[in-house]
Amino acid sequence: MDSPMGNLPDFEKAHGLVSAIVQDASTNEVLMHAWMNETAWKRTLQEGRAVYWSRSRKALWRKGEVSGNHQVVREILVDCDGDSVLLKVDQMGGAACHTGRRSCFYHKVVGSSFRIISSPLFSPDDAS
Amino acid sequence: MDSPMGNLPDFEKAHGLVSAIVQDASTNEVLMHAWMNETAWKRTLQEGRAVYWSRSRKALWRKGEVSGNHQVVREILVDCDGDSVLLKVDQMGGAACHTGRRSCFYHKVVGSSFRIISSPLFSPDDAS
């Protein structure tokens, strides 16, 4: 049986911004981590495309608006306490990261150092 | 070639707390989302077991300390801007969520409702 959304996600508890984890719908690779305010959440549900809140620009961020590399949302899950959401997406253009890499998680910890484990698929200038 | 960790993760930029995404090392299922301060990060690296910062209790949280359901860390990745880390873990006891479920992400959005998609593996009282 389905239940009304109620306070999921719980924007009030999360001081206005919930954490958004973005995962490749096919491979489960984690592509990026972003933020959503309530408007971004509602737009994402309405449009079926990922819309975030940019903390640095203090503005809605329609992912791929400029580059065309948007994210088609296949599934959304909300966590137990309502302050984190998980988006399973199809990443258009192949890269989620502003550096042009598929995933933002490309620094692998190796002992007390890190190793860069992926290369940009295209010029970062085209990735916004 | 490996590089020194430098300011990765960037705790200063992240106002002391970075976001930690926790993924099953075998299946890539996202199990939970938590937080780390610099001490939690260093303990995790030292111990090879996940240590977080509990924002509600304002204390270090050695995951599974009480229940035995700790997380053995197999791989750690840091994102492009250093304010989010990804832990690939083996979840002892099968459940990461305090409700006794495998994953904290068990509310699936279905239209304007949600559906609970998993059941507790054991009593929540045993899951801390």
gemmi code that builds the backbone of each chain (N, CA, C; Angstrom):
import gemmi

chains = {
    "A": [
        ("MET", (0.851, -1.197, 0.000), (0.000, 0.000, 0.000), (0.882, 1.242, 0.000)),
        ("ASP", (0.510, 2.217, -0.791), (1.311, 3.434, -0.841), (0.811, 4.449, 0.177)),
        ("SER", (1.717, 5.262, 0.668), (1.391, 6.259, 1.691), (1.649, 7.652, 1.146)),
        ("PRO", (0.909, 8.653, 1.668), (1.194, 10.021, 1.227), (2.616, 10.427, 1.609)),
        ("MET", (3.182, 11.360, 0.857), (4.582, 11.736, 1.090), (4.787, 12.330, 2.481)),
        ("GLY", (3.751, 12.997, 3.017), (3.886, 13.573, 4.364), (5.119, 14.458, 4.448)),
        ("ASN", (5.947, 14.203, 5.430), (7.149, 15.035, 5.573), (8.395, 14.348, 5.008)),
        ("LEU", (8.214, 13.568, 3.966), (9.356, 12.975, 3.258), (9.499, 13.635, 1.904)),
        ("PRO", (10.643, 14.194, 1.594), (11.771, 14.467, 2.483), (11.385, 15.514, 3.533)),
        ("ASP", (12.133, 15.552, 4.612), (11.822, 16.456, 5.713), (12.712, 17.706, 5.607)),
        ("PHE", (12.249, 18.666, 4.777), (13.067, 19.864, 4.527), (13.215, 20.713, 5.786)),
        ("GLU", (12.194, 20.685, 6.630), (12.270, 21.483, 7.853), (13.390, 20.949, 8.755)),
        ("LYS", (13.365, 19.657, 8.976), (14.406, 19.034, 9.814), (15.797, 19.246, 9.210)),
        ("ALA", (15.866, 19.233, 7.873), (17.154, 19.343, 7.177), (17.571, 20.796, 6.963)),
        ("HIS", (16.923, 21.728, 7.656), (17.244, 23.153, 7.529), (17.174, 23.610, 6.074)),
        ("GLY", (16.210, 23.053, 5.345), (15.930, 23.545, 4.004), (16.604, 22.789, 2.872)),
        ("LEU", (17.673, 22.064, 3.182), (18.408, 21.362, 2.126), (18.618, 19.894, 2.466)),
        ("VAL", (18.140, 19.013, 1.593), (18.443, 17.594, 1.771), (19.583, 17.201, 0.839)),
        ("SER", (20.267, 16.189, 1.255), (21.380, 15.629, 0.513), (20.838, 14.765, -0.620)),
        ("ALA", (21.415, 14.887, -1.804), (20.966, 14.077, -2.942), (22.138, 13.253, -3.470)),
        ("ILE", (21.993, 11.952, -3.373), (22.999, 11.032, -3.901), (22.521, 10.591, -5.278)),
        ("VAL", (23.413, 10.636, -6.255), (23.009, 10.356, -7.631), (23.758, 9.127, -8.135)),
        ("GLN", (22.977, 8.150, -8.548), (23.512, 6.843, -8.903), (23.101, 6.499, -10.338)),
        ("ASP", (24.006, 5.862, -11.069), (23.679, 5.386, -12.411), (22.603, 4.301, -12.295)),
        ("ALA", (21.492, 4.465, -13.006), (20.367, 3.540, -12.878), (20.713, 2.127, -13.351)),
        ("SER", (21.688, 2.015, -14.243), (22.035, 0.695, -14.781), (23.119, -0.004, -13.973)),
        ("THR", (24.159, 0.737, -13.600), (25.331, 0.093, -12.986), (25.408, 0.298, -11.481)),
        ("ASN", (24.587, 1.221, -10.946), (24.645, 1.593, -9.527), (25.908, 2.372, -9.157)),
        ("GLU", (26.706, 2.771, -10.148), (27.857, 3.629, -9.846), (27.358, 4.960, -9.262)),
        ("VAL", (27.985, 5.411, -8.169), (27.625, 6.721, -7.628), (28.306, 7.791, -8.482)),
        ("LEU", (27.494, 8.675, -9.031), (28.006, 9.675, -9.975), (28.364, 10.988, -9.302)),
        ("MET", (27.563, 11.419, -8.347), (27.784, 12.722, -7.719), (26.949, 12.835, -6.448)),
        ("HIS", (27.243, 13.885, -5.709), (26.460, 14.236, -4.534), (26.076, 15.696, -4.674)),
        ("ALA", (24.800, 16.013, -4.469), (24.338, 17.399, -4.623), (23.324, 17.705, -3.530)),
        ("TRP", (22.655, 18.828, -3.683), (21.700, 19.278, -2.674), (20.388, 19.647, -3.334)),
        ("MET", (19.303, 19.488, -2.586), (17.990, 19.905, -3.080), (17.257, 20.698, -2.005)),
        ("ASN", (16.697, 21.836, -2.411), (15.701, 22.470, -1.541), (14.318, 21.975, -2.010)),
        ("GLU", (13.283, 22.462, -1.395), (11.957, 21.905, -1.701), (11.550, 22.201, -3.147)),
        ("THR", (11.937, 23.349, -3.653), (11.609, 23.684, -5.045), (12.325, 22.746, -6.013)),
        ("ALA", (13.600, 22.489, -5.750), (14.365, 21.575, -6.615), (13.738, 20.182, -6.600)),
        ("TRP", (13.331, 19.746, -5.420), (12.670, 18.441, -5.268), (11.396, 18.370, -6.108)),
        ("LYS", (10.560, 19.395, -5.977), (9.283, 19.392, -6.710), (9.503, 19.453, -8.215)),
        ("ARG", (10.478, 20.271, -8.642), (10.781, 20.351, -10.079), (11.271, 19.009, -10.619)),
        ("THR", (12.099, 18.345, -9.823), (12.621, 17.037, -10.234), (11.476, 16.049, -10.435)),
        ("LEU", (10.528, 16.044, -9.490), (9.366, 15.144, -9.620), (8.525, 15.509, -10.837)),
        ("GLN", (8.320, 16.815, -11.040), (7.476, 17.266, -12.151), (8.107, 16.970, -13.509)),
        ("GLU", (9.417, 17.248, -13.613), (10.079, 17.205, -14.918), (10.674, 15.838, -15.249)),
        ("GLY", (10.912, 15.021, -14.214), (11.583, 13.743, -14.457), (13.039, 13.933, -14.843)),
        ("ARG", (13.546, 15.126, -14.574), (14.968, 15.440, -14.805), (15.504, 16.052, -13.520)),
        ("ALA", (16.767, 15.783, -13.229), (17.320, 16.221, -11.949), (17.502, 17.740, -11.907)),
        ("VAL", (16.940, 18.318, -10.868), (17.118, 19.742, -10.576), (17.645, 19.835, -9.142)),
        ("TYR", (18.753, 20.551, -8.976), (19.383, 20.670, -7.655), (19.372, 22.125, -7.200)),
        ("TRP", (19.900, 22.292, -5.966), (20.151, 23.630, -5.461), (21.662, 23.807, -5.390)),
        ("SER", (22.158, 24.822, -6.067), (23.591, 25.110, -6.011), (23.865, 25.976, -4.786)),
        ("ARG", (24.603, 25.415, -3.836), (24.927, 26.191, -2.627), (25.887, 27.316, -2.951)),
        ("SER", (26.792, 27.098, -3.906), (27.759, 28.150, -4.232), (27.093, 29.306, -4.981)),
        ("ARG", (26.181, 28.984, -5.899), (25.539, 30.041, -6.684), (24.237, 30.520, -6.046)),
        ("LYS", (23.785, 29.798, -5.013), (22.518, 30.113, -4.345), (21.377, 30.253, -5.369)),
        ("ALA", (21.260, 29.199, -6.180), (20.247, 29.218, -7.246), (19.880, 27.791, -7.618)),
        ("LEU", (18.693, 27.632, -8.201), (18.329, 26.326, -8.742), (19.306, 25.967, -9.848)),
        ("TRP", (19.591, 24.687, -9.943), (20.578, 24.203, -10.906), (19.946, 23.057, -11.690)),
        ("ARG", (19.484, 23.400, -12.874), (18.915, 22.353, -13.734), (20.102, 21.672, -14.415)),
        ("LYS", (20.473, 20.532, -13.869), (21.666, 19.805, -14.315), (21.633, 19.591, -15.831)),
        ("GLY", (22.689, 20.035, -16.515), (22.787, 19.846, -17.958), (22.085, 20.927, -18.764)),
        ("GLU", (21.598, 21.960, -18.099), (20.863, 23.035, -18.788), (21.702, 23.651, -19.906)),
        ("VAL", (22.978, 23.866, -19.610), (23.878, 24.479, -20.588), (24.474, 23.427, -21.524)),
        ("SER", (24.969, 22.353, -20.948), (25.736, 21.365, -21.717), (24.860, 20.358, -22.458)),
        ("GLY", (23.604, 20.212, -22.011), (22.767, 19.143, -22.561), (22.955, 17.820, -21.830)),
        ("ASN", (23.943, 17.768, -20.926), (24.218, 16.518, -20.200), (23.315, 16.396, -18.966)),
        ("HIS", (22.021, 16.347, -19.235), (21.092, 16.286, -18.110), (20.923, 14.852, -17.616)),
        ("GLN", (20.150, 14.717, -16.547), (19.961, 13.408, -15.924), (18.478, 13.046, -15.948)),
        ("VAL", (18.157, 11.967, -16.615), (16.788, 11.460, -16.651), (16.595, 10.583, -15.411)),
        ("VAL", (15.594, 10.937, -14.606), (15.411, 10.261, -13.321), (14.555, 9.005, -13.506)),
        ("ARG", (15.107, 7.864, -13.133), (14.409, 6.581, -13.268), (13.744, 6.139, -11.979)),
        ("GLU", (14.323, 6.541, -10.851), (13.787, 6.082, -9.560), (14.273, 7.044, -8.483)),
        ("ILE", (13.414, 7.278, -7.483), (13.809, 8.118, -6.357), (13.470, 7.392, -5.064)),
        ("LEU", (14.424, 7.388, -4.155), (14.234, 6.791, -2.837), (14.576, 7.833, -1.781)),
        ("VAL", (13.872, 7.768, -0.663), (14.120, 8.690, 0.453), (14.552, 7.846, 1.649)),
        ("ASP", (15.487, 8.373, 2.433), (16.026, 7.541, 3.515), (15.139, 7.553, 4.757)),
        ("CYS", (15.543, 6.779, 5.749), (14.746, 6.521, 6.952), (14.348, 7.792, 7.686)),
        ("ASP", (15.254, 8.756, 7.768), (14.934, 9.955, 8.534), (14.647, 11.173, 7.651)),
        ("GLY", (14.537, 10.965, 6.358), (14.004, 11.987, 5.467), (14.930, 13.134, 5.120)),
        ("ASP", (16.220, 13.020, 5.450), (17.117, 14.137, 5.117), (18.094, 13.806, 4.001)),
        ("SER", (17.856, 12.692, 3.325), (18.719, 12.322, 2.205), (17.882, 11.581, 1.171)),
        ("VAL", (18.118, 11.904, -0.096), (17.388, 11.227, -1.172), (18.388, 10.589, -2.129)),
        ("LEU", (17.921, 9.554, -2.793), (18.767, 8.814, -3.727), (18.091, 8.834, -5.089)),
        ("LEU", (18.776, 9.385, -6.080), (18.242, 9.430, -7.440), (18.974, 8.401, -8.301)),
        ("LYS", (18.207, 7.552, -8.964), (18.807, 6.655, -9.949), (18.511, 7.247, -11.318)),
        ("VAL", (19.570, 7.532, -12.059), (19.416, 8.330, -13.282), (20.094, 7.693, -14.488)),
        ("ASP", (19.653, 8.134, -15.660), (20.423, 7.925, -16.884), (21.154, 9.232, -17.155)),
        ("GLN", (22.476, 9.178, -17.174), (23.301, 10.379, -17.364), (23.494, 10.636, -18.859)),
        ("MET", (22.890, 11.679, -19.356), (23.081, 12.049, -20.757), (24.515, 12.555, -20.960)),
        ("GLY", (25.098, 12.254, -22.100), (26.440, 12.741, -22.415), (27.560, 11.987, -21.719)),
        ("GLY", (27.186, 11.080, -20.816), (28.185, 10.180, -20.220), (28.878, 10.678, -18.982)),
        ("ALA", (28.871, 11.991, -18.729), (29.648, 12.532, -17.607), (28.771, 13.357, -16.673)),
        ("ALA", (28.872, 13.057, -15.372), (28.136, 13.839, -14.374), (28.990, 14.954, -13.790)),
        ("CYS", (30.310, 14.778, -13.803), (31.203, 15.700, -13.080), (31.538, 16.941, -13.917)),
        ("HIS", (31.694, 18.065, -13.215), (32.025, 19.314, -13.910), (33.429, 19.273, -14.524)),
        ("THR", (34.231, 18.256, -14.131), (35.566, 18.099, -14.729), (35.499, 17.326, -16.046)),
        ("GLY", (34.302, 16.858, -16.406), (34.146, 16.065, -17.630), (34.262, 14.564, -17.386)),
        ("ARG", (34.452, 14.184, -16.107), (34.538, 12.756, -15.778), (33.136, 12.167, -15.559)),
        ("ARG", (33.054, 10.856, -15.730), (31.756, 10.197, -15.532), (31.247, 10.437, -14.121)),
        ("SER", (32.090, 10.192, -13.121), (31.699, 10.345, -11.719), (32.568, 11.400, -11.055)),
        ("CYS", (31.986, 12.109, -10.084), (32.768, 13.063, -9.286), (33.728, 12.358, -8.334)),
        ("PHE", (33.501, 11.068, -8.080), (34.326, 10.350, -7.102), (35.492, 9.679, -7.817)),
        ("TYR", (36.530, 10.469, -8.101), (37.665, 9.935, -8.855), (38.982, 10.001, -8.092)),
        ("HIS", (38.954, 10.446, -6.824), (40.159, 10.401, -5.986), (40.072, 9.165, -5.098)),
        ("LYS", (40.842, 8.161, -5.414), (40.836, 6.942, -4.606), (41.909, 7.019, -3.535)),
        ("VAL", (41.516, 6.766, -2.294), (42.495, 6.794, -1.203), (43.345, 5.528, -1.275)),
        ("VAL", (44.676, 5.744, -1.293), (45.644, 4.641, -1.319), (46.643, 4.922, -0.213)),
        ("GLY", (46.505, 4.235, 0.901), (47.343, 4.521, 2.070), (47.090, 5.946, 2.531)),
        ("SER", (48.144, 6.747, 2.595), (47.965, 8.137, 3.019), (48.007, 9.089, 1.817)),
        ("SER", (47.810, 8.542, 0.618), (47.810, 9.334, -0.620), (46.492, 9.104, -1.353)),
        ("PHE", (46.339, 9.787, -2.488), (45.210, 9.429, -3.341), (45.684, 9.271, -4.776)),
        ("ARG", (44.894, 8.516, -5.530), (45.186, 8.233, -6.924), (43.971, 8.656, -7.746)),
        ("ILE", (44.242, 9.343, -8.839), (43.144, 9.725, -9.729), (42.832, 8.540, -10.639)),
        ("ILE", (41.584, 8.048, -10.573), (41.258, 6.772, -11.217), (40.437, 6.905, -12.497)),
        ("SER", (40.168, 8.148, -12.927), (39.454, 8.276, -14.204), (39.891, 9.549, -14.916)),
        ("SER", (39.636, 9.589, -16.211), (40.012, 10.735, -17.032), (38.760, 11.421, -17.556)),
        ("PRO", (38.877, 12.713, -17.861), (37.728, 13.409, -18.440), (37.329, 12.803, -19.789)),
        ("LEU", (36.022, 12.739, -20.021), (35.506, 12.240, -21.295), (35.459, 13.350, -22.330)),
        ("PHE", (35.425, 14.601, -21.822), (35.431, 15.759, -22.720), (35.944, 16.952, -21.938)),
        ("SER", (36.112, 18.065, -22.626), (36.654, 19.259, -21.991), (35.727, 19.752, -20.885)),
        ("PRO", (36.307, 20.065, -19.708), (35.484, 20.575, -18.614), (34.648, 21.791, -19.008)),
        ("ASP", (35.109, 22.558, -19.971), (34.361, 23.751, -20.378), (32.972, 23.400, -20.927)),
        ("ASP", (32.836, 22.153, -21.379), (31.562, 21.747, -21.974), (30.656, 21.020, -20.987)),
        ("ALA", (31.071, 20.935, -19.712), (30.420, 19.998, -18.793), (29.426, 20.609, -17.814)),
        ("SER", (29.157, 21.868, -17.886), (28.364, 22.509, -16.832), (26.899, 22.104, -16.864)),
    ],
    "B": [
        ("MET", (50.660, 7.855, -10.738), (51.393, 8.400, -9.590), (50.408, 8.864, -8.518)),
        ("ASP", (50.732, 8.562, -7.274), (49.850, 8.964, -6.180), (50.256, 10.334, -5.654)),
        ("SER", (49.274, 11.061, -5.166), (49.504, 12.423, -4.667), (49.195, 12.475, -3.181)),
        ("PRO", (49.841, 13.390, -2.463), (49.494, 13.544, -1.044), (48.036, 13.979, -0.895)),
        ("MET", (47.454, 13.638, 0.237), (46.031, 13.923, 0.426), (45.732, 15.422, 0.378)),
        ("GLY", (46.707, 16.252, 0.810), (46.488, 17.704, 0.773), (45.202, 18.065, 1.489)),
        ("ASN", (44.358, 18.811, 0.827), (43.099, 19.212, 1.476), (41.915, 18.338, 1.034)),
        ("LEU", (42.195, 17.089, 0.766), (41.118, 16.132, 0.465), (40.972, 15.162, 1.625)),
        ("PRO", (39.822, 15.021, 2.210), (38.642, 15.881, 2.051), (38.927, 17.286, 2.587)),
        ("ASP", (38.143, 18.238, 2.155), (38.347, 19.639, 2.532), (37.385, 19.994, 3.681)),
        ("PHE", (37.822, 19.661, 4.894), (36.948, 19.882, 6.057), (36.700, 21.366, 6.303)),
        ("GLU", (37.677, 22.181, 5.967), (37.512, 23.626, 6.185), (36.395, 24.155, 5.287)),
        ("LYS", (36.484, 23.828, 4.011), (35.448, 24.266, 3.056), (34.073, 23.724, 3.456)),
        ("ALA", (34.058, 22.499, 3.999), (32.784, 21.841, 4.331), (32.293, 22.217, 5.729)),
        ("HIS", (32.871, 23.271, 6.294), (32.478, 23.726, 7.637), (32.572, 22.594, 8.664)),
        ("GLY", (33.593, 21.771, 8.502), (33.887, 20.767, 9.517), (33.311, 19.386, 9.275)),
        ("LEU", (32.278, 19.303, 8.446), (31.623, 18.005, 8.217), (31.494, 17.703, 6.726)),
        ("VAL", (32.044, 16.567, 6.315), (31.824, 16.134, 4.938), (30.745, 15.053, 4.926)),
        ("SER", (30.104, 14.975, 3.803), (29.054, 14.009, 3.553), (29.697, 12.655, 3.254)),
        ("ALA", (29.161, 11.590, 3.847), (29.705, 10.248, 3.588), (28.601, 9.349, 3.016)),
        ("ILE", (28.820, 8.907, 1.790), (27.893, 7.986, 1.134), (28.455, 6.583, 1.329)),
        ("VAL", (27.603, 5.675, 1.740), (28.073, 4.331, 2.070), (27.425, 3.322, 1.135)),
        ("GLN", (28.289, 2.594, 0.453), (27.833, 1.701, -0.611), (28.310, 0.278, -0.314)),
        ("ASP", (27.481, -0.700, -0.616), (27.892, -2.093, -0.484), (29.025, -2.368, -1.479)),
        ("ALA", (30.137, -2.892, -0.988), (31.314, -3.089, -1.841), (31.073, -4.127, -2.938)),
        ("SER", (30.156, -5.032, -2.712), (29.908, -6.092, -3.702), (28.838, -5.711, -4.714)),
        ("THR", (27.735, -5.147, -4.238), (26.580, -4.924, -5.114), (26.425, -3.476, -5.563)),
        ("ASN", (27.167, -2.543, -4.925), (27.033, -1.104, -5.180), (25.706, -0.523, -4.686)),
        ("GLU", (24.927, -1.309, -3.942), (23.720, -0.746, -3.326), (24.116, 0.367, -2.349)),
        ("VAL", (23.430, 1.498, -2.390), (23.691, 2.557, -1.412), (22.981, 2.181, -0.108)),
        ("LEU", (23.750, 2.089, 0.955), (23.219, 1.608, 2.238), (22.758, 2.744, 3.139)),
        ("MET", (23.501, 3.842, 3.147), (23.173, 4.937, 4.069), (23.953, 6.187, 3.693)),
        ("HIS", (23.574, 7.269, 4.311), (24.290, 8.527, 4.182), (24.576, 9.032, 5.590)),
        ("ALA", (25.828, 9.422, 5.824), (26.197, 9.877, 7.164), (27.151, 11.068, 7.038)),
        ("TRP", (27.774, 11.435, 8.138), (28.662, 12.592, 8.166), (29.973, 12.227, 8.840)),
        ("MET", (31.028, 12.898, 8.434), (32.336, 12.706, 9.072), (32.965, 14.046, 9.378)),
        ("ASN", (33.475, 14.181, 10.596), (34.397, 15.286, 10.854), (35.819, 14.740, 10.647)),
        ("GLU", (36.811, 15.575, 10.857), (38.174, 15.147, 10.536), (38.609, 13.967, 11.420)),
        ("THR", (38.174, 13.968, 12.669), (38.543, 12.863, 13.561), (37.919, 11.553, 13.086)),
        ("ALA", (36.653, 11.599, 12.703), (35.973, 10.400, 12.198), (36.684, 9.872, 10.949)),
        ("TRP", (37.068, 10.790, 10.064), (37.806, 10.421, 8.840), (39.109, 9.710, 9.182)),
        ("LYS", (39.888, 10.297, 10.090), (41.187, 9.705, 10.442), (41.014, 8.350, 11.122)),
        ("ARG", (40.019, 8.246, 11.984), (39.764, 6.967, 12.655), (39.377, 5.896, 11.639)),
        ("THR", (38.560, 6.289, 10.670), (38.133, 5.332, 9.634), (39.345, 4.815, 8.868)),
        ("LEU", (40.253, 5.726, 8.507), (41.463, 5.308, 7.783), (42.330, 4.401, 8.662)),
        ("GLN", (42.466, 4.777, 9.919), (43.321, 4.000, 10.830), (42.761, 2.607, 11.097)),
        ("GLU", (41.449, 2.548, 11.339), (40.851, 1.307, 11.822), (40.333, 0.400, 10.702)),
        ("GLY", (40.101, 1.010, 9.503), (39.519, 0.217, 8.422), (38.070, -0.151, 8.692)),
        ("ARG", (37.482, 0.541, 9.660), (36.058, 0.388, 9.979), (35.442, 1.768, 9.973)),
        ("ALA", (34.185, 1.853, 9.573), (33.556, 3.165, 9.423), (33.290, 3.822, 10.771)),
        ("VAL", (33.769, 5.047, 10.891), (33.495, 5.882, 12.057), (32.905, 7.193, 11.533)),
        ("TYR", (31.759, 7.583, 12.060), (31.078, 8.792, 11.596), (30.984, 9.815, 12.724)),
        ("TRP", (30.414, 10.950, 12.352), (30.071, 11.956, 13.350), (28.542, 12.009, 13.424)),
        ("SER", (28.007, 11.773, 14.601), (26.562, 11.852, 14.782), (26.186, 13.305, 15.052)),
        ("ARG", (25.447, 13.897, 14.108), (25.031, 15.298, 14.306), (24.018, 15.416, 15.437)),
        ("SER", (23.164, 14.398, 15.610), (22.146, 14.480, 16.663), (22.778, 14.319, 18.047)),
        ("ARG", (23.736, 13.398, 18.162), (24.342, 13.162, 19.472), (25.591, 14.011, 19.698)),
        ("LYS", (26.037, 14.694, 18.607), (27.257, 15.497, 18.682), (28.412, 14.689, 19.279)),
        ("ALA", (28.628, 13.528, 18.659), (29.678, 12.634, 19.162), (30.148, 11.720, 18.037)),
        ("LEU", (31.365, 11.195, 18.177), (31.833, 10.194, 17.232), (30.916, 8.978, 17.323)),
        ("TRP", (30.709, 8.358, 16.202), (29.796, 7.220, 16.114), (30.532, 6.080, 15.421)),
        ("ARG", (31.013, 5.155, 16.254), (31.672, 3.971, 15.679), (30.555, 3.015, 15.285)),
        ("LYS", (30.236, 3.016, 14.018), (29.110, 2.233, 13.495), (29.202, 0.776, 13.940)),
        ("GLY", (28.151, 0.287, 14.579), (28.114, -1.105, 15.006), (28.777, -1.363, 16.343)),
        ("GLU", (29.192, -0.296, 17.015), (29.893, -0.444, 18.306), (29.056, -1.257, 19.301)),
        ("VAL", (27.747, -0.975, 19.323), (26.865, -1.662, 20.267), (26.363, -2.981, 19.677)),
        ("SER", (25.916, -2.922, 18.428), (25.226, -4.071, 17.818), (26.189, -5.108, 17.241)),
        ("GLY", (27.424, -4.684, 16.975), (28.347, -5.578, 16.269), (28.214, -5.480, 14.758)),
        ("ASN", (27.197, -4.736, 14.286), (26.971, -4.596, 12.846), (27.833, -3.478, 12.265)),
        ("HIS", (29.141, -3.661, 12.367), (30.046, -2.622, 11.883), (30.266, -2.756, 10.377)),
        ("GLN", (31.016, -1.799, 9.852), (31.261, -1.759, 8.409), (32.762, -1.853, 8.146)),
        ("VAL", (33.165, -2.883, 7.452), (34.572, -3.038, 7.065), (34.772, -2.258, 5.766)),
        ("VAL", (35.698, -1.327, 5.788), (35.877, -0.427, 4.649), (36.809, -1.051, 3.617)),
        ("ARG", (36.304, -1.225, 2.407), (37.089, -1.843, 1.329), (37.714, -0.805, 0.411)),
        ("GLU", (37.089, 0.347, 0.271), (37.599, 1.366, -0.661), (37.027, 2.715, -0.247)),
        ("ILE", (37.832, 3.764, -0.406), (37.340, 5.113, -0.126), (37.668, 6.011, -1.310)),
        ("LEU", (36.665, 6.774, -1.733), (36.843, 7.735, -2.818), (36.408, 9.108, -2.318)),
        ("VAL", (37.068, 10.141, -2.809), (36.725, 11.514, -2.447), (36.298, 12.231, -3.716)),
        ("ASP", (35.313, 13.103, -3.601), (34.776, 13.708, -4.829), (35.604, 14.904, -5.302)),
        ("CYS", (35.206, 15.466, -6.428), (35.977, 16.497, -7.132), (36.273, 17.708, -6.269)),
        ("ASP", (35.304, 18.129, -5.457), (35.535, 19.337, -4.665), (35.772, 19.058, -3.187)),
        ("GLY", (35.951, 17.789, -2.850), (36.452, 17.437, -1.528), (35.467, 17.535, -0.381)),
        ("ASP", (34.176, 17.718, -0.677), (33.231, 17.822, 0.445), (32.313, 16.615, 0.569)),
        ("SER", (32.640, 15.551, -0.144), (31.845, 14.340, -0.060), (32.766, 13.138, -0.266)),
        ("VAL", (32.565, 12.103, 0.545), (33.369, 10.898, 0.410), (32.448, 9.705, 0.187)),
        ("LEU", (33.001, 8.705, -0.475), (32.241, 7.492, -0.786), (32.976, 6.306, -0.181)),
        ("LEU", (32.300, 5.585, 0.702), (32.882, 4.403, 1.329), (32.248, 3.158, 0.735)),
        ("LYS", (33.085, 2.243, 0.263), (32.580, 0.942, -0.164), (32.892, -0.039, 0.956)),
        ("VAL", (31.844, -0.652, 1.477), (32.000, -1.426, 2.710), (31.402, -2.825, 2.605)),
        ("ASP", (31.863, -3.676, 3.521), (31.151, -4.927, 3.814), (30.354, -4.674, 5.081)),
        ("GLN", (29.036, -4.809, 4.979), (28.164, -4.535, 6.114), (28.015, -5.797, 6.966)),
        ("MET", (28.571, -5.778, 8.148), (28.405, -6.920, 9.057), (26.950, -6.984, 9.534)),
        ("GLY", (26.436, -8.170, 9.730), (25.074, -8.345, 10.251), (23.987, -8.093, 9.228)),
        ("GLY", (24.376, -7.620, 8.030), (23.421, -7.502, 6.930), (22.645, -6.205, 6.832)),
        ("ALA", (22.566, -5.436, 7.926), (21.715, -4.237, 7.915), (22.496, -2.998, 8.314)),
        ("ALA", (22.370, -1.942, 7.515), (23.015, -0.665, 7.834), (22.063, 0.267, 8.582)),
        ("CYS", (20.765, 0.106, 8.374), (19.793, 1.092, 8.877), (19.419, 0.823, 10.335)),
        ("HIS", (19.164, 1.924, 11.051), (18.779, 1.772, 12.460), (17.406, 1.110, 12.622)),
        ("THR", (16.649, 1.005, 11.529), (15.353, 0.315, 11.573), (15.523, -1.201, 11.416)),
        ("GLY", (16.751, -1.643, 11.187), (17.000, -3.068, 10.975), (16.964, -3.472, 9.510)),
        ("ARG", (16.756, -2.483, 8.627), (16.738, -2.786, 7.189), (18.162, -2.742, 6.612)),
        ("ARG", (18.335, -3.432, 5.510), (19.657, -3.449, 4.876), (20.111, -2.030, 4.521)),
        ("SER", (19.241, -1.272, 3.841), (19.564, 0.096, 3.419), (18.604, 1.078, 4.077)),
        ("CYS", (19.109, 2.280, 4.336), (18.242, 3.353, 4.848), (17.282, 3.864, 3.774)),
        ("PHE", (17.578, 3.579, 2.516), (16.770, 4.129, 1.417), (15.671, 3.129, 1.051)),
        ("TYR", (14.599, 3.136, 1.845), (13.525, 2.157, 1.634), (12.177, 2.805, 1.331)),
        ("HIS", (12.130, 4.142, 1.214), (10.907, 4.816, 0.779), (11.034, 5.126, -0.714)),
        ("LYS", (10.328, 4.374, -1.527), (10.377, 4.605, -2.967), (9.255, 5.543, -3.383)),
        ("VAL", (9.599, 6.579, -4.116), (8.590, 7.524, -4.589), (7.813, 6.891, -5.749)),
        ("VAL", (6.480, 6.888, -5.590), (5.592, 6.348, -6.624), (4.528, 7.412, -6.855)),
        ("GLY", (4.678, 8.155, -7.944), (3.772, 9.274, -8.182), (3.924, 10.291, -7.077)),
        ("SER", (2.811, 10.633, -6.417), (2.898, 11.591, -5.317), (2.834, 10.884, -3.957)),
        ("SER", (3.119, 9.581, -3.960), (3.118, 8.783, -2.732), (4.472, 8.103, -2.574)),
        ("PHE", (4.626, 7.360, -1.495), (5.805, 6.497, -1.410), (5.393, 5.101, -0.992)),
        ("ARG", (6.267, 4.174, -1.303), (6.044, 2.765, -0.995), (7.260, 2.264, -0.220)),
        ("ILE", (7.012, 1.540, 0.839), (8.111, 0.949, 1.604), (8.523, -0.342, 0.909)),
        ("ILE", (9.795, -0.413, 0.498), (10.214, -1.507, -0.386), (11.069, -2.574, 0.294)),
        ("SER", (11.297, -2.428, 1.598), (12.041, -3.492, 2.274), (11.556, -3.643, 3.707)),
        ("SER", (11.864, -4.784, 4.290), (11.446, -5.079, 5.665), (12.680, -5.208, 6.548)),
        ("PRO", (12.500, -4.940, 7.848), (13.626, -5.126, 8.763), (14.108, -6.565, 8.788)),
        ("LEU", (15.428, -6.728, 8.864), (16.018, -8.066, 8.967), (16.034, -8.538, 10.416)),
        ("PHE", (15.979, -7.558, 11.315), (15.932, -7.897, 12.745), (15.318, -6.731, 13.487)),
        ("SER", (15.113, -6.902, 14.787), (14.478, -5.867, 15.595), (15.325, -4.602, 15.627)),
        ("PRO", (14.689, -3.441, 15.394), (15.433, -2.182, 15.422), (16.223, -1.992, 16.720)),
        ("ASP", (15.745, -2.570, 17.805), (16.439, -2.403, 19.083), (17.850, -2.956, 19.054)),
        ("ASP", (18.092, -3.874, 18.114), (19.409, -4.506, 18.039), (20.325, -3.863, 17.005)),
        ("ALA", (19.870, -2.741, 16.381), (20.539, -2.251, 15.169), (21.450, -1.060, 15.372)),
        ("SER", (21.630, -0.584, 16.587), (22.350, 0.680, 16.758), (23.831, 0.563, 16.457)),
    ],
}
model = gemmi.Model(1)
for chain_id, residues in chains.items():
    chain = gemmi.Chain(chain_id)
    for i, (resn, *xyz) in enumerate(residues, 1):
        res = gemmi.Residue()
        res.name, res.seqid = resn, gemmi.SeqId(i, " ")
        for name, pos in zip(("N", "CA", "C"), xyz):
            atom = gemmi.Atom()
            atom.name, atom.element = name, gemmi.Element(name[0])
            atom.pos, atom.b_iso = gemmi.Position(*pos), 0.0
            res.add_atom(atom)
        chain.add_residue(res)
    model.add_chain(chain)
structure = gemmi.Structure()
structure.add_model(model)
structure.setup_entities()
